[in-house]
Amino acid sequence: MERYKLSKRSSEGRAGLANPYLIREVQLPSGERMPLLVCRSTGLPLDAATFWLTSERRPLGTQANTLEQELRHVVLLYLWGDARGIDPLERMKSPAFLTLAEINDLDRFCRKRVEQAVADVDARSGNGRNVVALAARRRRKPTKEPGRMQVRNRMASIHSFMDHVSCDHLSRLVPGTEPHRIYQSCRRDMLDRWAARYRSLDVANGHTPKKGLDQTALERLREVIRPDHPENPWQPDVQYRNGLMVLTLWALGIRRGELLALETKDIKFAADRAFVTIVRRPDNPLDTRRPRPAVKTLGREIVIDQPLAELLRGYIMVQRRVHPAARKHPFVFVSSADGMPLSMSSLNKLFQALRTRVPDLPDDLSPHVMRHSWNDAFSAASNRANTHRTDIEKTQEERMRSYLMGWSRNSQMAAKYSARWTADAANEQSLSLQRSQIILTGQSPKPAGS
């Protein structure tokens, strides 16, 4: 009989309330992890969500962390149904699919914080019929309002789920009959409307990708992460390791999961050139961390400069080696306490210390901001190398950026970053033009009646 390891994660609502749905992770003997959406009151997986995940999302090779996040997005649809006293699955199978009023209401619901959504369910259920009370748990800080891209991702996952559920129902209707024709028309109309809404939230539609640190902040960061700097925010025994991780994120533009998933064999040192290889290892059985760091999209090989290579070599050969537990696993960055692989939460706390203890660093400083900073530096270097690029050269630049960032060739992210740099350059040119012109002469106009 096969054995499965189970772990459980959930999202709490406001104080004293818990989300009636939770994510239960199944680990197969092969090491593969599969998240399941479970009803808290019964402990049973939800059939529709499980069928969607296993038949629609998992075959695409999507990482377990991404599958889990998509399930958390779909939870909003179930919470909306509970808050409105309807079964969203049965409503999607009705001849009218969802009404426009329901689409509008679900749109608004997707913009709520999870604890707000859970509170809506609690208010309808009479304080406790569907929502589990967690009076014994400590009070948690409320989460931030969901941002534009978070709302988009929620709606995109719900669209995929609704499309799958309704397509399954459509396949059970007899083609050519009136019920088939009516349902197909209503389903397509509402799904198209829903898709148009979440696509309008894309970063390319009036919102450019987030910028990285400006030059002043970068120089300040470079200064305070030195182990001998008096304002270094970390304990002496982790200053070298933490500074090295920040430098690696900054220099290579890799994701935090890619940094923490690095194994010692992924770094190749040579006399003339060193390389870091980003390797996709889905469901790595050697990694027991939760959540597990992972390479999100594509692997690649990145050349690293000798100074950074020497810093990495020094850490692996000296600091990492002093921990006996570090010899039992291959991961580069380890905890200073026990030598076990460094967790995602530890990396986040590293940046939290920078934000809170160095007041002139940006409040949003994070591993992903370092990735944006790399993209800004790449754009600036490309512009300095060739200000008047042809369309062919711009396409080649986007391909290089996509390779180094680990994006697929079909990804639009490289084009979005290029568009942002173009917009910034255009605005600088506009300002230069304005300064060269005299629009008005004389004194500023005085207020009326003065």
Secondary structure, 3 states (H helix, E strand, C coil): CCCCEEEEEEEECCCCEEEEEEEEEEECCCCCEEEEEEECCCCCECHHHHHHHHHHHHHHCCCHHHHHHHHHHHHHHHHHHHHHCCCHHHHHCCCCCCCHHHHHHHHHHCCCCHHHHHHHHHHHHCCCCCCEECCCCCCCCCCCCCCHHHHHHHHHHHHHHHHHHHHHHHHCCCCCCHHHHHHHHHHHHHHHHHHHHHHCCCCCCCCCCCCCCCHHHHHHHHHHCCCCCCCCCCCHHHHHHHHHHHHHHHHHCCCHHHHHCCEHHHEECCCCCEEEEECCCCCCCCCCCCCCCCCCCCCEEEEECHHHHHHHHHHHHHHHHHCHHHHHCCECCECCCCCCECCHHHHHHHHHHHHHHCCCCCCCCCHHHHHHHHHHHHHHHHHHHCCCCCHHHHHHHHHHHHHHHCCCCCCCHHHHHHHHHHHHHHHHHHHHHHHCCCCCCCCCCCCCCC
